[in-house]
Amino acid sequence: MRLGRLTKTGLGLVALGAASCSGGGSSGSDNDTTTPTNTAPTVNAGADQNVAEGATVQLNATVTDADGDATLTWSQISGPNVQLSSTSAEDPSFTAPDVGAMEDVVLRLTADDGTNAAATDDVSITITDGTTTDASGWILNVSGETSDYMMDGGGFVEVNVQSVTTNGGATTIVTNGIPNYTVSITQEALDVYENKRAAAFSGGVGVLNLGDTVEWGEDVGYSADCGATGGDGWWPDGGAACPESQNGLSLSFPNTPTPTATECETGLGPVGLWVNGVPIYNWSDATSYQNEGVWNQYAIAFRTGGMDLCYGHAGGANGQYHHHNYNACLRQAVGDEGDTHSPIYGYAGDGYPIHGPYHAAGELTESCWTARDYSAGSATGCAAAGERTCIFVDEEDISQGVQTVTAGPSTSDTINFADNGNGDAVAGIYYEDFYYEASCTAQGDKYLDEHNGHDHDGLGYHYHTSVDADLAPVFPLVHGPDYFGDVDAGSFNCFGTNF
């Protein structure tokens, strides 16, 4: 309770007339008089409260007035304007207004009996915007906010991170994996939307235009039915599955990240979390050319036709929504304007932070992973021009040479790209098409190492999302193909291979 001016009077003075006796041998007049007093009211406006925008706030004041003649008046002292159900009752209510950030509404209750000084007390109602960001950047759902479109088990699913708990040397994040993106359709987002392959949808046409605003899962024109999960028209039929709530997915991250002494390669499934609780997946789409275990498919080359305009989709039997890469929706959610070093977008499984694509104002970081050149005489190709018949012994140290493997498609072949239809099998569509250049990293500043990270300006080691000049994702997308640090063994695994 925030105390305002609380005025209380003492006992009223009692005016006594001359005492006289009557009867019992006493004599005198019966003129004893007592001047009536009017007791001043007291006011308690109730306990301070913390609520989320849109909540019904019930005030619980207490006014004591023995004479019953006090007039009650509620007034607003500060904060965003609210509409009370009554300004003269002890316990009115109001709906917490929408706020852009945490704000206090201060209300004052006054009791005035017309005789004594008015008594007042203040109460403060702290209103949050439905989500808050903790010191590590996690976007927490503090109000039980739900998605407007994603349903699970007959009800709408809570969005963003459910809880952040630190215990010992680890921090555990609980999430349903569902974001609450409100997407402003920039040219960047419109390009992703318009480049979707029509065959990935069962019908319909796109309806979005530059400058529109849509929510994650809202109908955007295409006819794709996700049934009870909601989101018709947002996720194309060509996707691996329709998203489903993960109902309390729990992942732990080390509080003090430690560089690993042994190679720890990323595998399938979550390799980290974005700050809104959406899982991060690595570069792989979990499939290889003709299922031979060689020439492992790069998700961006094979799956973008089945992704939404946030570059997200769901995969596997459990319908876990995830991103493999940077996307404009997440950038808007974290407020990255590109006018300084990008903020934290998420955390890798080893606990190191993942920042967005900017190294400095208007300056993008640079991945030092490069697509192979399969042309004749190239130092990174195979024996025959255009043929995929060899892979590097170690793609992070190509001085070790190559080894012969089961052949993949020639760079001149036409192949099926799953969600992306048919096209030319050019370099840069398989994991084995890439290699790391240490000389690139040696340039320093914006150039990233083999883990897609660096350490500069006192920030400590951190990863970046990788994009080209048009903000389109490039290999290795986020972190990897192996971690810089040790992972929490209970949540993330190290793998002997990348696939």
C-alpha positions in Angstrom: 0.0 0.0 0.0 1.3 3.4 -0.9 0.3 5.8 1.9 -1.1 9.1 1.0 -2.3 11.7 3.5 -4.4 9.9 6.2 -6.1 12.4 8.6 -7.5 11.2 11.9 -9.1 13.5 14.5 -8.8 12.8 18.2 -11.7 12.4 20.6 -14.2 15.3 20.4 -14.3 17.6 23.4 -17.1 17.0 25.8 -18.9 20.2 27.1 -20.2 19.7 30.6 -22.8 22.0 32.1 -23.0 22.8 35.8 -23.8 19.6 37.7 -27.0 19.6 39.8 -28.8 17.1 41.9 -32.4 16.3 41.9 -34.2 14.1 44.2 -32.4 12.2 46.9 -32.3 15.5 48.8 -30.5 17.2 46.0 -31.7 20.3 44.4 -30.9 22.1 41.2 -31.9 22.2 37.5 -31.8 19.3 35.0 -29.5 21.1 32.5 -26.6 18.6 32.0 -25.7 18.6 28.3 -23.2 16.6 26.1 -22.2 18.1 22.7 -22.4 15.3 20.1 -19.1 14.5 18.3 -18.6 13.6 14.6 -15.9 10.9 14.4 -13.6 11.4 11.4 -13.5 8.5 8.9 -10.4 6.4 8.3 -9.4 5.0 4.9 -7.3 2.1 3.6 -7.2 1.9 -0.2 -6.1 -1.7 -0.2 -2.9 -3.6 -1.1 -0.8 -2.7 -4.1 -1.2 -5.2 -7.0 0.7 -6.5 -10.0 -1.4 -7.4 -13.0 -1.0 -7.9 -16.7 -2.7 -5.8 -19.3 -6.3 -6.8 -20.0 -6.7 -8.3 -16.5 -9.7 -7.3 -14.4 -8.4 -5.4 -11.4 -10.6 -5.6 -8.3 -10.0 -2.9 -5.7 -10.5 -3.8 -2.0 -10.6 -0.7 0.1 -11.8 -0.3 3.7 -13.4 2.8 5.0 -14.4 3.2 8.7 -16.9 5.9 9.5 -18.9 5.6 12.7 -21.3 8.3 11.7 -22.0 6.9 8.3 -22.1 10.3 6.6 -18.8 10.2 4.6 -18.8 10.6 0.9 -16.3 8.4 -1.0 -14.5 9.5 -4.1 -11.9 7.6 -6.2 -9.5 9.7 -8.3 -6.6 8.8 -10.5 -3.2 10.4 -9.5 -1.0 9.0 -12.3 -0.5 6.4 -14.9 -2.4 5.4 -18.1 -6.0 6.3 -17.9 -8.4 3.7 -16.4 -12.2 3.6 -16.3 -13.5 2.6 -12.8 -16.8 0.7 -12.5 -17.7 3.3 -9.8 -16.0 6.3 -8.3 -18.0 6.2 -5.1 -17.9 2.6 -4.0 -15.3 1.0 -1.7 -14.5 -1.8 -4.1 -14.8 -0.8 -7.8 -13.0 -2.6 -10.6 -11.4 -1.7 -13.9 -9.7 -3.4 -16.8 -6.0 -2.9 -17.0 -5.2 -1.0 -20.1 -2.7 -2.1 -22.8 0.8 -0.8 -22.1 4.0 -0.9 -24.1 6.1 -1.4 -21.0 5.6 -1.8 -17.3 3.6 1.1 -15.9 2.0 2.1 -12.5 -1.6 3.3 -12.1 -1.9 5.2 -8.8 -5.5 5.7 -7.5 -6.6 7.7 -4.4 -9.6 7.1 -2.3 -11.0 10.1 -0.3 -13.6 9.9 2.5 -15.1 13.3 3.4 -17.8 13.6 6.1 -18.2 17.4 5.7 -17.1 18.1 9.2 -13.6 16.7 9.7 -10.6 17.0 7.4 -10.9 14.5 4.5 -9.1 11.2 4.9 -7.2 9.8 1.9 -5.1 6.8 1.0 -3.4 5.7 -2.3 -3.0 2.3 -4.0 -0.6 1.5 -6.8 -1.5 -1.0 -9.5 1.6 -2.1 -11.6 0.6 -3.2 -15.1 2.9 -5.3 -17.3 2.6 -5.7 -21.0 2.0 -9.4 -20.8 5.7 -10.3 -21.3 8.9 -9.3 -19.6 12.5 -9.7 -20.4 14.8 -11.0 -17.7 18.5 -10.0 -17.4 19.6 -12.8 -19.8 17.1 -11.7 -22.5 14.5 -14.5 -22.1 11.0 -13.3 -23.1 8.9 -14.5 -20.2 5.1 -15.0 -20.2 4.1 -13.5 -16.9 0.4 -13.3 -17.6 -0.6 -16.6 -19.1 -0.9 -15.0 -22.6 -2.1 -17.4 -25.2 -1.8 -17.6 -29.0 -4.7 -16.3 -30.9 -4.5 -19.1 -33.4 -2.6 -22.2 -32.0 -4.9 -24.6 -30.2 -4.0 -27.8 -28.4 -6.4 -30.1 -26.6 -9.3 -27.7 -27.1 -7.6 -24.6 -25.7 -5.3 -22.0 -26.9 -1.6 -22.5 -26.1 0.5 -20.2 -23.9 3.3 -18.5 -25.8 6.9 -17.6 -25.2 9.0 -18.9 -22.2 6.9 -20.3 -19.4 9.6 -20.2 -16.7 13.3 -19.6 -16.0 14.8 -21.4 -13.0 18.4 -21.2 -11.9 19.6 -24.1 -9.8 23.3 -24.8 -9.1 25.3 -24.4 -12.2 22.5 -24.5 -14.7 19.5 -22.5 -15.8 16.4 -24.5 -16.9 14.0 -23.0 -19.4 10.4 -24.4 -19.7 8.6 -23.6 -23.0 5.7 -24.8 -25.2 7.8 -23.8 -28.2 5.1 -21.4 -29.4 6.0 -17.8 -30.3 3.7 -14.7 -30.3 5.2 -13.0 -33.4 3.4 -9.9 -34.6 4.9 -9.4 -38.0 5.2 -6.2 -39.9 5.4 -7.1 -43.5 8.7 -5.5 -44.6 10.2 -6.2 -48.0 12.3 -8.8 -46.3 9.3 -10.7 -45.0 7.3 -10.2 -48.2 10.2 -11.7 -50.3 10.1 -14.9 -48.1 6.3 -15.0 -48.4 6.2 -14.5 -52.2 8.9 -17.0 -52.9 6.9 -19.9 -51.5 6.3 -22.6 -54.0 2.6 -22.8 -54.9 2.7 -26.6 -54.9 3.5 -26.5 -51.1 -0.1 -25.4 -50.6 -3.4 -27.1 -51.3 -4.8 -24.0 -52.9 -5.6 -20.4 -52.4 -3.6 -17.3 -53.2 -1.4 -15.0 -51.2 -3.0 -11.9 -49.8 -0.2 -10.1 -48.0 1.1 -6.7 -49.0 4.0 -4.5 -47.9 3.1 -2.7 -44.7 0.5 -5.3 -43.5 0.7 -6.6 -39.9 -0.1 -10.2 -39.2 0.1 -12.5 -36.2 1.9 -15.9 -36.1 -0.6 -18.5 -37.4 -3.1 -16.0 -38.9 -4.7 -16.9 -42.2 -2.6 -15.4 -44.9 -4.5 -16.5 -48.0 -3.2 -20.0 -48.8 -5.3 -23.0 -48.2 -3.4 -25.3 -45.8 -5.4 -27.1 -43.1 -3.8 -27.8 -39.8 -7.1 -28.9 -38.3 -7.5 -28.5 -34.5 -4.0 -27.0 -34.1 -5.1 -23.8 -35.8 -3.0 -21.7 -38.2 -4.9 -22.5 -41.4 -3.1 -20.8 -44.3 0.0 -20.0 -42.4 1.8 -23.4 -42.6 1.9 -25.0 -46.0 0.9 -28.6 -46.7 4.4 -29.2 -47.9 5.8 -28.8 -44.4 6.8 -31.9 -42.4 3.9 -31.4 -39.9 1.6 -28.9 -38.4 3.0 -27.3 -35.2 1.9 -28.7 -31.9 2.4 -27.4 -28.3 5.4 -29.1 -26.6 3.6 -28.9 -23.3 6.4 -27.9 -21.0 9.6 -28.7 -23.0 12.4 -28.3 -20.5 16.0 -27.6 -21.5 19.0 -26.6 -19.3 21.9 -24.4 -20.1 25.2 -24.0 -18.2 25.4 -20.7 -16.3 29.1 -20.5 -16.9 29.9 -21.6 -20.4 33.2 -23.5 -20.8 35.1 -24.1 -24.1 35.1 -27.8 -24.8 38.2 -29.8 -24.9 36.8 -32.3 -27.4 34.8 -31.9 -30.6 31.1 -31.6 -29.9 29.0 -31.7 -33.0 25.4 -30.6 -33.3 22.8 -33.2 -34.1 19.1 -33.4 -34.9 16.5 -31.8 -32.7 17.1 -28.7 -30.5 20.6 -27.3 -30.4 19.5 -24.3 -28.4 16.6 -22.0 -27.8 15.6 -18.6 -29.1 14.8 -16.1 -26.4 11.0 -16.6 -27.0 11.3 -20.3 -26.3 11.2 -21.6 -29.9 13.8 -24.4 -30.5 16.8 -23.8 -32.7 17.7 -26.6 -35.1 21.0 -27.0 -37.0 21.7 -26.8 -40.7 20.3 -30.3 -41.5 16.9 -31.4 -42.8 17.6 -35.0 -41.5 17.8 -36.5 -45.0 20.6 -37.4 -47.4 20.8 -38.0 -51.1 19.0 -41.3 -51.9 19.2 -42.0 -48.2 22.8 -43.2 -48.5 24.1 -41.3 -45.5 26.4 -39.2 -47.7 25.6 -35.8 -49.2 23.5 -34.7 -46.3 20.8 -32.2 -47.2 21.0 -28.5 -46.2 17.6 -27.5 -44.8 17.6 -24.0 -46.5 18.1 -25.6 -49.9 15.4 -28.3 -49.5 12.8 -27.1 -47.1 12.1 -23.3 -47.3 9.0 -24.0 -49.5 7.4 -25.7 -46.5 8.4 -23.0 -44.1 6.2 -20.1 -43.0 7.1 -16.4 -43.6 9.1 -16.6 -40.3 11.3 -19.3 -41.8 9.7 -21.7 -39.3 8.2 -25.2 -39.7 7.4 -28.3 -37.6 9.2 -31.6 -38.1 9.1 -35.1 -36.8 6.4 -37.0 -35.1 5.9 -34.5 -32.3 5.2 -31.4 -34.5 7.9 -29.3 -32.8 8.0 -25.8 -34.3 11.5 -24.5 -34.9 13.8 -22.2 -36.8 17.0 -23.3 -38.5 18.1 -19.8 -39.1 17.8 -16.0 -38.7 14.3 -14.6 -39.6 12.7 -11.2 -39.7 10.0 -12.1 -37.2 12.5 -12.8 -34.5 14.5 -9.7 -35.4 11.3 -7.6 -34.9 10.6 -9.4 -31.6 14.0 -8.5 -30.1 14.0 -5.0 -31.6 17.1 -5.3 -33.7 17.3 -2.2 -35.8 20.8 -2.9 -37.2 22.0 0.4 -35.7 24.4 -1.3 -33.3 25.8 -4.8 -32.5 22.8 -7.1 -32.6 21.2 -8.1 -29.2 20.9 -11.7 -28.0 18.5 -13.7 -30.1 19.0 -17.0 -28.2 21.3 -19.4 -26.5 23.1 -22.4 -27.8 23.1 -25.7 -25.9 26.5 -24.9 -24.5 25.2 -21.7 -22.8 27.0 -19.2 -25.1 24.7 -16.5 -26.4 23.6 -16.2 -30.0 23.4 -12.6 -31.3 21.7 -11.4 -34.5 23.6 -10.7 -37.7 25.0 -7.3 -37.0 28.6 -6.8 -35.9 28.2 -3.0 -35.7 25.8 -0.3 -37.0 25.0 -1.3 -40.6 27.8 -3.9 -40.6 26.9 -7.6 -40.9 29.1 -10.4 -39.6 30.7 -12.7 -42.1 30.6 -16.5 -42.0 33.9 -18.1 -43.0 32.2 -21.2 -44.4 32.4 -21.3 -48.2 30.7 -23.4 -50.9 33.0 -25.7 -52.8 34.0 -25.1 -56.4 33.4 -28.2 -58.4 34.7 -26.8 -61.7 37.7 -28.2 -63.6 41.0 -27.7 -61.9 39.5 -26.3 -58.7 41.4 -27.1 -55.5 38.1 -27.8 -53.7 36.5 -30.1 -56.4 36.9 -33.8 -57.2 38.7 -35.6 -60.0 36.1 -34.8 -62.7 34.6 -31.4 -63.2 31.1 -31.0 -61.8 31.1 -34.4 -60.1 30.4 -35.1 -56.4 32.6 -38.1 -55.9 34.8 -36.9 -52.9 34.5 -35.2 -49.6 37.0 -33.5 -47.4 38.8 -35.6 -44.8 38.2 -32.7 -42.5 36.0 -29.8 -43.8 37.6 -27.5 -41.1 41.1 -28.3 -42.4 41.0 -28.9 -46.1 44.8 -29.3 -46.2 44.2 -32.9 -45.2 42.8 -33.5 -48.6 39.8 -35.5 -49.8 38.5 -39.1 -49.8 36.4 -40.9 -52.3 32.7 -41.6 -51.4 29.5 -42.8 -53.0 28.8 -40.3 -55.7 26.2 -37.6 -55.3 24.4 -35.7 -58.1 26.5 -33.8 -60.6 26.2 -30.0 -60.3 24.5 -30.1 -63.7 21.9 -32.6 -62.8 18.3 -31.8 -62.0 17.0 -33.1 -58.7 14.0 -32.9 -56.5 14.4 -30.4 -53.6 11.6 -31.8 -51.5 9.5 -28.7 -50.5 11.3 -26.6 -53.0 10.4 -28.5 -56.2 12.9 -29.5 -58.9 16.1 -27.6 -59.7 19.7 -27.7 -60.5 22.0 -29.5 -58.1 24.4 -26.6 -57.8 27.1 -26.3 -55.2 25.9 -25.3 -51.7 22.9 -27.7 -51.2 24.6 -30.4 -49.1 26.7 -30.2 -46.0 29.6 -31.8 -47.8 29.5 -28.8 -50.3 30.9 -26.5 -47.6 34.3 -26.0 -46.0 35.8 -23.6 -43.5 38.5 -21.0 -44.4 40.7 -20.2 -41.4 42.3 -17.3 -43.4 38.9 -15.6 -43.4 38.7 -15.7 -39.6 42.2 -14.3 -39.3 40.9 -11.0 -40.7 39.3 -10.4 -37.3 36.4 -8.0 -36.5 33.3 -9.1 -38.3 34.7 -12.4 -39.5 33.5 -15.5 -37.6 35.4 -18.7 -36.6 34.5 -22.3 -37.5 31.8 -22.3 -34.8 30.3 -19.2 -36.2 31.3 -17.0 -33.3 34.0 -14.7 -32.0 35.0 -12.6 -28.9 35.4 -8.9 -29.1 34.9 -5.6 -27.3 34.5 -7.3 -23.9 31.3 -9.2 -24.9 32.9 -12.6 -24.3 32.6 -15.4 -26.7 29.3 -15.4 -28.6 27.7 -16.8 -31.8 26.0 -14.9 -34.6 23.2 -15.7 -37.0 24.6 -15.7 -40.5 23.1 -13.9 -43.5 24.1 -12.4 -46.8 23.8 -8.7 -47.8 20.1 -9.2 -48.5 19.6 -10.7 -45.0 19.0 -14.2 -46.5 20.4 -17.0 -44.3 23.7 -18.6 -45.2 25.6 -21.6 -44.0 26.1 -22.6 -41.1 23.0 -20.5 -40.2 23.4 -20.1 -36.5 26.2 -22.0 -34.5 28.0 -25.0 -35.6 28.4 -27.4 -37.2 30.0 -28.0 -33.8 29.7 -26.3 -30.5 32.3 -24.0 -29.1 31.6 -25.2 -25.5 30.5 -28.1 -23.4 26.7 -28.8 -23.4 24.4 -29.8 -20.6 24.4 -33.6 -21.0 20.8 -33.8 -19.7 19.4 -31.6 -22.5 21.8 -31.6 -25.4 24.1 -34.3 -26.8 27.5 -34.3 -28.5 27.5 -36.4 -31.6 30.3 -38.2 -33.4 29.0 -37.0 -36.8 26.9 -34.1 -37.9 24.0 -36.1 -39.2 
